[in-house]
Amino acid sequence: MLRTKYHVSSVTSQVSRFTLYTAVLLLLMAFVIPVMAQDGGSDGDNEVKRVITDDDVNKIARVVYCPVCESTPLDVCQTQACADWRQIIREMLEDGKTEQDVFDYFSNLYGDRVLAEPPREGFSLLVWLVPLIMIPAGVLFFVNYMRNLRSSVGESGPVASSTAVTEPATPDDYISKIEKELQKK
């Protein structure tokens, strides 16, 4: 097949047109798709509520504790109070609240004791810092104690050899020791 100047230029123009169309399409996608993804600020009548599953509720209920039972997370507690709290969590999530909003709501009403993880601020900060300080301090104390124990054993001198054969004491030896003790007093 004979290639001519015209044949090559038509292929080149087809490639350049394809490149141009692809570039225009990519630019349109870059600007149009984000605009289409934006919430149109729909009014309350047309608003579709987000479907909240039990998993969504239990994810939060796992780290919020029952107000009635000691140390029982909401997701496993069977009391009516916990059922009510789970319903409140569901309603808040349906209204678009975040997990932190739910935690803040319960913390403001009932205090930080209902949260599995206390906030890292104020007096609750001690819950986080004391173990970080006490564990290394305990390790240092133990190491120091073991060193002192080892050095005190070394300073006491050699221990008498238990291989030496001693004769058993006779009853006369015991009686003489007792008489000596009585005479001292």
C-alpha positions as YAML, in Angstrom:
chain: A
units: angstrom
residues:
- id: 1
  name: MET
  ca: [0.00, 0.00, 0.00]
- id: 2
  name: LEU
  ca: [1.29, 3.32, -1.06]
- id: 3
  name: ARG
  ca: [1.22, 6.02, 1.59]
- id: 4
  name: THR
  ca: [0.79, 9.52, 0.51]
- id: 5
  name: LYS
  ca: [1.10, 12.79, 2.17]
- id: 6
  name: TYR
  ca: [-2.66, 13.14, 2.28]
- id: 7
  name: HIS
  ca: [-3.22, 9.80, 3.95]
- id: 8
  name: VAL
  ca: [-0.80, 10.57, 6.80]
- id: 9
  name: SER
  ca: [-2.28, 13.98, 7.45]
- id: 10
  name: SER
  ca: [-5.81, 12.57, 7.66]
- id: 11
  name: VAL
  ca: [-4.68, 10.07, 10.31]
- id: 12
  name: THR
  ca: [-2.92, 12.84, 12.19]
- id: 13
  name: SER
  ca: [-6.01, 15.02, 12.09]
- id: 14
  name: GLN
  ca: [-8.15, 12.13, 13.37]
- id: 15
  name: VAL
  ca: [-5.77, 11.60, 16.31]
- id: 16
  name: SER
  ca: [-5.70, 15.30, 17.12]
- id: 17
  name: ARG
  ca: [-9.53, 15.49, 16.95]
- id: 18
  name: PHE
  ca: [-9.79, 12.48, 19.28]
- id: 19
  name: THR
  ca: [-7.36, 14.11, 21.72]
- id: 20
  name: LEU
  ca: [-9.33, 17.35, 21.58]
- id: 21
  name: TYR
  ca: [-12.65, 15.58, 22.24]
- id: 22
  name: THR
  ca: [-11.13, 13.64, 25.12]
- id: 23
  name: ALA
  ca: [-9.73, 16.81, 26.68]
- id: 24
  name: VAL
  ca: [-13.09, 18.60, 26.37]
- id: 25
  name: LEU
  ca: [-14.90, 15.61, 27.89]
- id: 26
  name: LEU
  ca: [-12.48, 15.47, 30.83]
- id: 27
  name: LEU
  ca: [-12.87, 19.20, 31.47]
- id: 28
  name: LEU
  ca: [-16.65, 18.89, 31.42]
- id: 29
  name: MET
  ca: [-16.48, 15.99, 33.84]
- id: 30
  name: ALA
  ca: [-14.14, 17.92, 36.11]
- id: 31
  name: PHE
  ca: [-16.55, 20.85, 36.40]
- id: 32
  name: VAL
  ca: [-20.00, 19.34, 35.89]
- id: 33
  name: ILE
  ca: [-19.86, 16.26, 38.11]
- id: 34
  name: PRO
  ca: [-18.93, 18.14, 41.32]
- id: 35
  name: VAL
  ca: [-21.74, 20.61, 40.66]
- id: 36
  name: MET
  ca: [-24.21, 17.78, 40.16]
- id: 37
  name: ALA
  ca: [-23.05, 16.16, 43.40]
- id: 38
  name: GLN
  ca: [-23.83, 19.25, 45.47]
- id: 39
  name: ASP
  ca: [-26.93, 19.27, 47.64]
- id: 40
  name: GLY
  ca: [-29.50, 21.48, 46.00]
- id: 41
  name: GLY
  ca: [-30.77, 22.76, 49.35]
- id: 42
  name: SER
  ca: [-34.05, 20.92, 49.01]
- id: 43
  name: ASP
  ca: [-36.96, 22.10, 51.07]
- id: 44
  name: GLY
  ca: [-38.38, 19.98, 53.89]
- id: 45
  name: ASP
  ca: [-41.17, 18.44, 51.80]
- id: 46
  name: ASN
  ca: [-38.88, 16.77, 49.29]
- id: 47
  name: GLU
  ca: [-36.16, 15.85, 51.80]
- id: 48
  name: VAL
  ca: [-35.33, 12.16, 51.95]
- id: 49
  name: LYS
  ca: [-34.29, 10.97, 55.39]
- id: 50
  name: ARG
  ca: [-31.15, 8.91, 55.60]
- id: 51
  name: VAL
  ca: [-31.84, 5.26, 56.38]
- id: 52
  name: ILE
  ca: [-30.21, 4.39, 59.68]
- id: 53
  name: THR
  ca: [-29.50, 0.72, 60.32]
- id: 54
  name: ASP
  ca: [-29.14, -1.05, 63.65]
- id: 55
  name: ASP
  ca: [-25.42, -1.29, 62.93]
- id: 56
  name: ASP
  ca: [-25.20, 2.50, 62.75]
- id: 57
  name: VAL
  ca: [-26.98, 2.82, 66.09]
- id: 58
  name: ASN
  ca: [-24.96, 0.03, 67.74]
- id: 59
  name: LYS
  ca: [-21.68, 1.54, 66.58]
- id: 60
  name: ILE
  ca: [-22.42, 4.50, 68.84]
- id: 61
  name: ALA
  ca: [-24.27, 2.50, 71.51]
- id: 62
  name: ARG
  ca: [-21.13, 0.38, 72.04]
- id: 63
  name: VAL
  ca: [-19.30, 3.34, 73.54]
- id: 64
  name: VAL
  ca: [-22.15, 4.85, 75.56]
- id: 65
  name: TYR
  ca: [-22.95, 3.19, 78.88]
- id: 66
  name: CYS
  ca: [-26.33, 2.42, 80.42]
- id: 67
  name: PRO
  ca: [-27.59, 4.94, 83.01]
- id: 68
  name: VAL
  ca: [-29.16, 2.14, 85.08]
- id: 69
  name: CYS
  ca: [-26.75, -0.81, 84.87]
- id: 70
  name: GLU
  ca: [-23.13, -0.46, 85.97]
- id: 71
  name: SER
  ca: [-20.54, -0.77, 83.19]
- id: 72
  name: THR
  ca: [-22.98, -2.08, 80.57]
- id: 73
  name: PRO
  ca: [-22.87, -0.64, 77.05]
- id: 74
  name: LEU
  ca: [-26.17, 0.39, 75.48]
- id: 75
  name: ASP
  ca: [-25.86, -2.09, 72.63]
- id: 76
  name: VAL
  ca: [-26.17, -5.12, 74.97]
- id: 77
  name: CYS
  ca: [-28.32, -3.73, 77.79]
- id: 78
  name: GLN
  ca: [-31.96, -4.84, 77.77]
- id: 79
  name: THR
  ca: [-33.47, -2.19, 80.07]
- id: 80
  name: GLN
  ca: [-36.16, 0.18, 78.84]
- id: 81
  name: ALA
  ca: [-33.88, 3.16, 79.50]
- id: 82
  name: CYS
  ca: [-31.30, 1.75, 77.08]
- id: 83
  name: ALA
  ca: [-33.96, 1.04, 74.47]
- id: 84
  name: ASP
  ca: [-35.06, 4.68, 74.78]
- id: 85
  name: TRP
  ca: [-31.48, 5.90, 74.45]
- id: 86
  name: ARG
  ca: [-30.93, 3.76, 71.34]
- id: 87
  name: GLN
  ca: [-34.07, 5.32, 69.86]
- id: 88
  name: ILE
  ca: [-32.73, 8.79, 70.65]
- id: 89
  name: ILE
  ca: [-29.46, 7.87, 68.91]
- id: 90
  name: ARG
  ca: [-31.40, 6.65, 65.87]
- id: 91
  name: GLU
  ca: [-33.45, 9.87, 65.69]
- id: 92
  name: MET
  ca: [-30.37, 12.07, 66.04]
- id: 93
  name: LEU
  ca: [-28.59, 10.19, 63.24]
- id: 94
  name: GLU
  ca: [-31.67, 10.46, 61.02]
- id: 95
  name: ASP
  ca: [-31.66, 14.20, 61.63]
- id: 96
  name: GLY
  ca: [-28.10, 14.34, 60.32]
- id: 97
  name: LYS
  ca: [-26.24, 14.61, 63.63]
- id: 98
  name: THR
  ca: [-22.71, 13.23, 63.85]
- id: 99
  name: GLU
  ca: [-21.36, 10.71, 66.34]
- id: 100
  name: GLN
  ca: [-19.68, 13.52, 68.25]
- id: 101
  name: ASP
  ca: [-23.01, 15.38, 68.47]
- id: 102
  name: VAL
  ca: [-24.59, 12.27, 70.03]
- id: 103
  name: PHE
  ca: [-21.71, 11.90, 72.52]
- id: 104
  name: ASP
  ca: [-21.95, 15.58, 73.44]
- id: 105
  name: TYR
  ca: [-25.73, 15.30, 73.93]
- id: 106
  name: PHE
  ca: [-25.49, 12.39, 76.38]
- id: 107
  name: SER
  ca: [-22.41, 13.81, 78.10]
- id: 108
  name: ASN
  ca: [-24.14, 17.15, 78.68]
- id: 109
  name: LEU
  ca: [-27.24, 15.47, 80.12]
- id: 110
  name: TYR
  ca: [-25.66, 12.71, 82.22]
- id: 111
  name: GLY
  ca: [-22.00, 13.60, 82.60]
- id: 112
  name: ASP
  ca: [-18.89, 11.93, 81.28]
- id: 113
  name: ARG
  ca: [-19.64, 8.72, 83.20]
- id: 114
  name: VAL
  ca: [-21.88, 7.53, 80.34]
- id: 115
  name: LEU
  ca: [-19.01, 7.63, 77.86]
- id: 116
  name: ALA
  ca: [-16.71, 4.63, 77.47]
- id: 117
  name: GLU
  ca: [-13.79, 6.93, 76.77]
- id: 118
  name: PRO
  ca: [-13.69, 10.06, 78.93]
- id: 119
  name: PRO
  ca: [-12.62, 13.27, 77.22]
- id: 120
  name: ARG
  ca: [-8.93, 14.10, 77.39]
- id: 121
  name: GLU
  ca: [-9.33, 17.43, 79.13]
- id: 122
  name: GLY
  ca: [-9.67, 18.82, 82.63]
- id: 123
  name: PHE
  ca: [-9.79, 16.38, 85.54]
- id: 124
  name: SER
  ca: [-10.45, 13.46, 83.18]
- id: 125
  name: LEU
  ca: [-6.99, 14.00, 81.76]
- id: 126
  name: LEU
  ca: [-5.64, 12.28, 84.89]
- id: 127
  name: VAL
  ca: [-7.28, 9.03, 83.75]
- id: 128
  name: TRP
  ca: [-5.00, 9.13, 80.72]
- id: 129
  name: LEU
  ca: [-1.82, 10.49, 82.33]
- id: 130
  name: VAL
  ca: [-1.57, 8.59, 85.64]
- id: 131
  name: PRO
  ca: [-1.04, 5.15, 84.02]
- id: 132
  name: LEU
  ca: [1.55, 6.64, 81.69]
- id: 133
  name: ILE
  ca: [3.46, 7.94, 84.72]
- id: 134
  name: MET
  ca: [2.89, 5.05, 87.14]
- id: 135
  name: ILE
  ca: [3.93, 2.19, 84.85]
- id: 136
  name: PRO
  ca: [7.46, 3.53, 84.18]
- id: 137
  name: ALA
  ca: [7.76, 4.56, 87.86]
- id: 138
  name: GLY
  ca: [6.82, 1.01, 88.91]
- id: 139
  name: VAL
  ca: [9.37, -0.49, 86.53]
- id: 140
  name: LEU
  ca: [12.10, 1.84, 87.87]
- id: 141
  name: PHE
  ca: [11.17, 0.98, 91.47]
- id: 142
  name: PHE
  ca: [11.31, -2.76, 90.71]
- id: 143
  name: VAL
  ca: [14.69, -2.49, 88.95]
- id: 144
  name: ASN
  ca: [16.10, -0.41, 91.83]
- id: 145
  name: TYR
  ca: [14.75, -2.89, 94.39]
- id: 146
  name: MET
  ca: [16.30, -5.83, 92.55]
- id: 147
  name: ARG
  ca: [19.69, -4.04, 92.35]
- id: 148
  name: ASN
  ca: [19.62, -3.27, 96.07]
- id: 149
  name: LEU
  ca: [18.63, -6.83, 96.84]
- id: 150
  name: ARG
  ca: [21.49, -8.18, 94.75]
- id: 151
  name: SER
  ca: [24.05, -5.80, 96.30]
- id: 152
  name: SER
  ca: [22.92, -6.56, 99.87]
- id: 153
  name: VAL
  ca: [23.41, -10.28, 99.24]
- id: 154
  name: GLY
  ca: [26.92, -9.61, 97.93]
- id: 155
  name: GLU
  ca: [27.86, -7.46, 100.98]
- id: 156
  name: SER
  ca: [26.75, -9.97, 103.58]
- id: 157
  name: GLY
  ca: [29.83, -12.06, 102.94]
- id: 158
  name: PRO
  ca: [30.20, -15.67, 102.13]
- id: 159
  name: VAL
  ca: [27.54, -17.97, 103.40]
- id: 160
  name: ALA
  ca: [28.71, -20.76, 105.68]
- id: 161
  name: SER
  ca: [29.15, -23.93, 103.80]
- id: 162
  name: SER
  ca: [26.38, -26.36, 104.48]
- id: 163
  name: THR
  ca: [28.59, -29.22, 103.41]
- id: 164
  name: ALA
  ca: [30.39, -29.24, 106.76]
- id: 165
  name: VAL
  ca: [29.29, -32.17, 108.85]
- id: 166
  name: THR
  ca: [27.97, -31.15, 112.24]
- id: 167
  name: GLU
  ca: [27.21, -33.53, 114.98]
- id: 168
  name: PRO
  ca: [23.68, -33.59, 116.32]
- id: 169
  name: ALA
  ca: [23.20, -31.86, 119.64]
- id: 170
  name: THR
  ca: [22.59, -34.10, 122.63]
- id: 171
  name: PRO
  ca: [19.97, -33.46, 125.29]
- id: 172
  name: ASP
  ca: [22.77, -32.51, 127.70]
- id: 173
  name: ASP
  ca: [23.82, -29.69, 125.35]
- id: 174
  name: TYR
  ca: [20.27, -28.31, 125.35]
- id: 175
  name: ILE
  ca: [20.02, -28.47, 129.11]
- id: 176
  name: SER
  ca: [23.34, -26.68, 129.56]
- id: 177
  name: LYS
  ca: [22.25, -23.88, 127.16]
- id: 178
  name: ILE
  ca: [18.98, -23.44, 129.04]
- id: 179
  name: GLU
  ca: [20.80, -23.26, 132.40]
- id: 180
  name: LYS
  ca: [23.16, -20.59, 131.01]
- id: 181
  name: GLU
  ca: [20.20, -18.52, 129.80]
- id: 182
  name: LEU
  ca: [18.48, -18.82, 133.17]
- id: 183
  name: GLN
  ca: [21.61, -17.73, 135.03]
- id: 184
  name: LYS
  ca: [21.87, -14.59, 132.86]
- id: 185
  name: LYS
  ca: [18.44, -13.44, 133.98]
...
